Amino acid sequence: MEQPYVLGIDIGGQTAKCGIVNARGEVLAQTILVSNTQTDAQSFIDALASTLKKLMSDAGLDGQVRGIGVGAPNGNYYTGEIKDAPNLTWARAKNVPFAKMLSEAMDGMPVALTNDANAAAVGEMTYGAARGIKDFIMITLGTGVGSGIVIGGNVLYGHDGFAGELGHTCAVRGGRVCGCGKQGCLEAYCSAIGVARTAVEWLEQHPDESSLLRLRENITSKDVFEAAKAGDKAAQEIFDFTGNLLGRSFADFIAFSAPEAIVLFGGLARAKEFLYEPIVKAMNDNLLAIWKDKVKILFSSLSESDAAILGASALAWNL
Amino acid sequence: MEQPYVLGIDIGGQTAKCGIVNARGEVLAQTILVSNTQTDAQSFIDALASTLKKLMSDAGLDGQVRGIGVGAPNGNYYTGEIKDAPNLTWARAKNVPFAKMLSEAMDGMPVALTNDANAAAVGEMTYGAARGIKDFIMITLGTGVGSGIVIGGNVLYGHDGFAGELGHTCAVRGGRVCGCGKQGCLEAYCSAIGVARTAVEWLEQHPDESSLLRLRENITSKDVFEAAKAGDKAAQEIFDFTGNLLGRSFADFIAFSAPEAIVLFGGLARAKEFLYEPIVKAMNDNLLAIWKDKVKILFSSLSESDAAILGASALAWNL
């Protein structure tokens, strides 16, 4: 029987988004599984397999799906394992042989696993802003800062499958403590959580300046975005600061792999109108002459709800 | 006629080292051309072609050489051009179509060009410390700091052929002005010139402390090495400082490409006994847990006089 469909699954700390995708990159059916209630991996896998089987059956596509692509935090393409993912209740401080377990629960259907940022990079290259671009760096600005590096049309996995942890390169030497335990990581400043931390610091350091943000308790990056759109100077300064740190880090990334473009994706990338200019300025100020004004900064063109599923699904076509 | 030999040429600011190499990586004959007297590219190419023809003829190998591999500052593998190389008297502020010109002067013999650090990486992979290693980063610690990045057994050239300028990533934000015009580059601290600058700064900042280096005028990195070997505490502190900056930069490079090893090469790499420990400590202190104590720091195993020729020559086998 012909198998013209694949499953794409994007696993996050709260939910697993699952979808059936055709070769044109259309999500034909999708569903969401809550992923923060299971404490052991087998329970999660069993719940996921039931969800996928029901999804295929409801769509009338039993037997027509050729494989499963999965993006997950700390997912390793080479080994198929999820290795010590602190945000997944069922994968903390252990190695879960995820691809093998899911394949078994799905009656032998082949499974490809990678980390969520790599999956996003594949999705962007296959269906999004990076179509036709063979050398680019995907930066995901979400709760954390992730990255997927594409070289000559292939995702860079490195010696051990963990390449592309650019969120944990140093943005500020001796700076803020990051969730990973190190100091000054890009993620500690330029993630959604990082931007909220910057906002709290800004308010403390400028006690005499007014800002809409003073009306908020538990400031989020979304609050900062809303305030910036309303013309709040403090919020705009916070995005200037964030964009500056991103841009100067990007300059170092470019010196490594000489990409054609850097593609931004994730919730914080919605603040394009406030981030684009400071990123481009800081990047070019820190680049060697050979690259000045030559590297494109692109923003994802995929809808966020589809992108994660599409990216993961794209892995499955080669299975 | 069988053509079992290649020519390897390493072009530096002072000399071009030329050699004939066999498939086992033995340098059968070599010679040196002074490269800092010509002010136009054609004069240099003509002198180089004469030198190469004489080398082949003297060795009795006319007609048995299949191609030429060249490593040169700012050499571009894709275009065959040397682009604005400030250290080459005949390639300043211009693009020299080097591969094409040399091939014409050599009666059509094929020529492959890359930058000197990439050539060293190929040499190390083919004949040296990186044999059997498919993912590594070569760092050349010479007058400048260069790098060649190998991924899956292939040199990373990037979108434009200029990938791997890790000497110009930021080691100290807002730090010393580098030869490239930017501030705080790794090269401004960890090259031979950078180490000499650190020595001068150290002496100024510690007026009351004795050091053998106070006896020197125009301190060089070699003076610092000699003093460190003689037990000079200041010189050893200077290497600690240098190794620390290298190690913490290496941690960021590892987060990019997840290599199996970092290989050090060049004049300054001779100071292994003083650099190894501070590099390894700073690197591991700045790595994510998944890489701590896992990435090897290797020192080139090729003799320096051969390595440059061997590396360049290795490019020519695929012509």
Chai-1 contact restraints between the chains, C-beta under 6 A:
chainA,res_idxA,chainB,res_idxB,connection_type,confidence,min_distance_angstrom,max_distance_angstrom,comment,restraint_id
A,D135,B,G158,contact,1.0,0.0,6.0,A-B,restraint_1
A,D135,B,H159,contact,1.0,0.0,6.0,A-B,restraint_2
A,G158,B,D135,contact,1.0,0.0,6.0,A-B,restraint_3
A,G158,B,S257,contact,1.0,0.0,6.0,A-B,restraint_4
A,G158,B,A258,contact,1.0,0.0,6.0,A-B,restraint_5
A,H159,B,D135,contact,1.0,0.0,6.0,A-B,restraint_6
A,H159,B,A258,contact,1.0,0.0,6.0,A-B,restraint_7
A,H159,B,P259,contact,1.0,0.0,6.0,A-B,restraint_8
A,H159,B,E260,contact,1.0,0.0,6.0,A-B,restraint_9
A,D160,B,A258,contact,1.0,0.0,6.0,A-B,restraint_10
A,F162,B,A258,contact,1.0,0.0,6.0,A-B,restraint_11
A,F162,B,I290,contact,1.0,0.0,6.0,A-B,restraint_12
A,A163,B,S257,contact,1.0,0.0,6.0,A-B,restraint_13
A,A163,B,A258,contact,1.0,0.0,6.0,A-B,restraint_14
A,E165,B,A255,contact,1.0,0.0,6.0,A-B,restraint_15
A,H168,B,A255,contact,1.0,0.0,6.0,A-B,restraint_16
A,H168,B,L288,contact,1.0,0.0,6.0,A-B,restraint_17
A,T169,B,D252,contact,1.0,0.0,6.0,A-B,restraint_18
A,T169,B,A255,contact,1.0,0.0,6.0,A-B,restraint_19
A,C170,B,D252,contact,1.0,0.0,6.0,A-B,restraint_20
A,C180,B,L288,contact,1.0,0.0,6.0,A-B,restraint_21
A,D252,B,T169,contact,1.0,0.0,6.0,A-B,restraint_22
A,D252,B,C170,contact,1.0,0.0,6.0,A-B,restraint_23
A,A255,B,E165,contact,1.0,0.0,6.0,A-B,restraint_24
A,A255,B,H168,contact,1.0,0.0,6.0,A-B,restraint_25
A,A255,B,T169,contact,1.0,0.0,6.0,A-B,restraint_26
A,F256,B,F256,contact,1.0,0.0,6.0,A-B,restraint_27
A,S257,B,G158,contact,1.0,0.0,6.0,A-B,restraint_28
A,S257,B,A163,contact,1.0,0.0,6.0,A-B,restraint_29
A,A258,B,G158,contact,1.0,0.0,6.0,A-B,restraint_30
A,A258,B,H159,contact,1.0,0.0,6.0,A-B,restraint_31
A,A258,B,D160,contact,1.0,0.0,6.0,A-B,restraint_32
A,A258,B,F162,contact,1.0,0.0,6.0,A-B,restraint_33
A,A258,B,A163,contact,1.0,0.0,6.0,A-B,restraint_34
A,P259,B,H159,contact,1.0,0.0,6.0,A-B,restraint_35
A,E260,B,H159,contact,1.0,0.0,6.0,A-B,restraint_36
A,L288,B,H168,contact,1.0,0.0,6.0,A-B,restraint_37
A,L288,B,C180,contact,1.0,0.0,6.0,A-B,restraint_38
A,I290,B,F162,contact,1.0,0.0,6.0,A-B,restraint_39
